[in-house]
Amino acid sequence: SFVEEIIAPIPSGPVMLVMGSLAQVQGYTLVMLLGLTVVAAVGKLLGALVVYIIADKAEDILAGRLGSLIGVTHAQIESFGKRLGNGWKDYVLLTALRMLPFVPSAVISAGSGVLKVPLRLFIFSTFIGSIVRDAFFLYAGYAGLEVAGMLLERFKTIETLLLGIAVCITLGI
């Protein structure tokens, strides 16, 4: 989970599907699967923090140098980020985005770093959202390879499409 968060092209769905299948083959119980889910969420959180910090530092450098070209200042970006994390709706929204299996988590991590989303909001939403997302994929892999294959095809296509759209939007902004 740590590596696939930092290296964005590695899709999280297939990794967790394989882990779920391996857990089933090794005789893991559903309770043991929950333990794997928590470990995966911790790995995802640590990887997401690395992406968050890199994006935060990159924004500090690039906004200062390129801000005048794109019409957005470093202060404007940071003031937008300061508006986040002050209410429960922010926690629900960011956690829900993290839960969705077709939303690329690296984009959320990088965007959160650029906007300087409060760290407590980022950590909470990443951990809880990753638990739900990883549990879904782990159980799908655990339930059977045939089911996992069907899900893999659907999520891989959707995740690739959404990643492309997110990159285009980001470049457009």
Disulfide bonds with the S-S distance in Angstrom:
none
